[in-house]
């Protein structure tokens, strides 16, 4: 015979439940730090693509759209990566 009542060991301890917000905050901080770092370095290296795009394909019909997209991506990376390693 088995019963479907939960045992006292099936429930999480009160300390485990109270640690969840701090674990979530640590995870959030780690993810945000990684996103900011990637955005910062992307903002640093994206301008290196401006010159080849304009020098090697200046008359291509997609250059204007590519340039605008590249500049918009660079601005977004600058905004997101602005707080990277700020002490």
N, C-alpha and C positions, 0 to 999 in steps of 0.2 A: 504494500500500500504506500502510495506517495501522496503527499499533499502539495498544493500549489502555493503555500504561504512562504514568503521570503524569509530567509534566515537573517539573523542580525549581522552576519558577516557579509551579506550581499549588498548592504547599503554602504556608501562611501563614508568614511570618517568625517567628522566636522572639520578637522584641519585640512583634509584634502579638498573639501568644497570651498573653504575660505582661501585656499591657495590658487584657485582657478582665476580670479581677477588679476592676480599678480603675474601668473603665467601668461595670460592673454596680453597683458601690458608689455611683458618682456618680448613676447613673440611679435607684437605690433612694432615695438621699437626696433627689433632686429630687421624686420621686413622693410620698414621705412628707411632705416639706415642703408640697407642694401640698394633700395630704389634710388635714394638720393646719391649714393656713390656712383651708380651706373649713369644716372642723369648728368652728374657733374662731369664725368669723363667723356660722355657723349657730347656735351656742350663744348668741351675742350677740343675734341678731334673732328667734329663735324665741319668746322670752317676749312679744314684741309681739303674737303671735297668741292668747295666753291671754285677753286682755280681750274682743276681738270675739267669740270663741267663746262665752264665758260670758255676755256682755251681750246679744248679738243672737239667740242660740238656746239659752236656758237650759233649756227644757223638751223639747227634741228628744231622742228616744230614743238617738241616736248620740252625744250630747254627752259622756257619761261615757267611752265607748270612745275617742272622739277625744281627749279630755283626757288620758287615760292614755297613749295612743300619743304624743301631743305631748310629754308630760313625759318619757317613756322616750327619745324621740328627742333631747330636749334634754340629758338626762343622758349619753347616748352621745356627743353632740357635745362636751359638756364634758370627758369623759374623753379622747377622741381629740384634741381641740384644745388640751388643757392645755399642751402643750410648744411651742406656736407662739410664735416670736420670743422665746424665753427665753434671755437672755444671762447 
